[in-house]
């Protein structure tokens, strides 16, 4: 999990690279911890435990694949698109706030 070698290198913002790496690290740590607990015998074997252990590998694989494909998708263009979308959202939120609106009363000011 080194940014130099994985597809997260296409993300130009180092803070976002670190965020995605931290999320992936946490997911994989929980998955491997669950597998270790199972293999050490702290959890008894039954069908439900087997399903959970297998899903603890499949779900992080799918999630990691989705993150890597999304990072590779447009190279560096997706970050600018995301920032532009966030900027448009902030403009929209600021427009719908009513605390900065002043209603004009022509009878009071005339």
Secondary structure, DSSP 8 states (H G I E B T S, - for coil): --TTTSGGGG---HHHHHHHHHHHHHHHHHHHHHHHHHHHTSS---HHHHHHHHHHHHHHHHHHHHHHHHHHHSTTHHHHHHHHHHHHHHHHHHHH-STT-----HHHH-
